[in-house]
């Protein structure tokens, strides 16, 4: 039994929040991995299944964090984006491959700089969630289907299934990450060149599954895809999907009342969200990718649409954003640790082959929702 245990790859998950708990639960089902979930909050760790090892650690304290990461196969950060550079440094020194969920552009740049010193076989793969993450993998696969590509539109939304408040929204993940999306500059490609567009602008309407939605620019969802696609597409955009009327309220708070400004004003916005907007696990995730370009000598269009809902797995109820974010990260970690992908240093999400992604054991959430080009299916 001891010899078998020694063959298992040790994986540290940092952060026992909504997404971190889901990641640890999924990975702990695999015999190949020995999962340790660490957090500074002991009460958060006490809510877990007994099969998951836990450890109390402060990720801001190098003396407690770095020894934990030493010699591990992988380190997964499900912490706030500002804590990721410290965690990535610990992974680098400990020889562990590094994975995170950040949508913050500056954080990714810092991780990328650290990855230049990676040891042979050590990878640094930030932005492993839904958007950025899976959406970039799917977007790159869509682009590859065209003889030449003209436009690529990526649209993602994590929404309450049954909206009932004036904002038509409930908190489903990190409040700070949500504010970053609504405030920071957004990357895009226009007329073949990378540019910055303003968050909350570019409003459009969508009809999906018989429902009406709006979409607008938000930051971070494209990850490094603009850099990869430059020179290959005339227009590349990413927008967040919401129920109609949400954007105008956010524009009033962030720009009208100037609560998007850094410092005390942004802290007040965070407080408003966390104290006045309820959390819900009863959510849906909508994913829409549309490409236009040349197909066999003619102008053609391809669309893929996914709709994922909340559900039960491994004796727990998970929200749609937990399911999609955690499963996407687990696929990427599994592919690298099990030898399905090779690499060293920084790895962009769009470098991960879509076919390998979808064949992985943790890609079921996406298979159940839609796996036919131009088709729409609900989760069974």
Order of alpha helices (4+ residues) and beta strands (2+ residues): alpha-beta-alpha-beta-alpha-beta-alpha-beta-alpha-beta-alpha-beta-alpha-beta-alpha-beta-beta-beta-beta-alpha-beta-alpha-alpha-beta-beta-beta-beta-alpha-beta-alpha-alpha
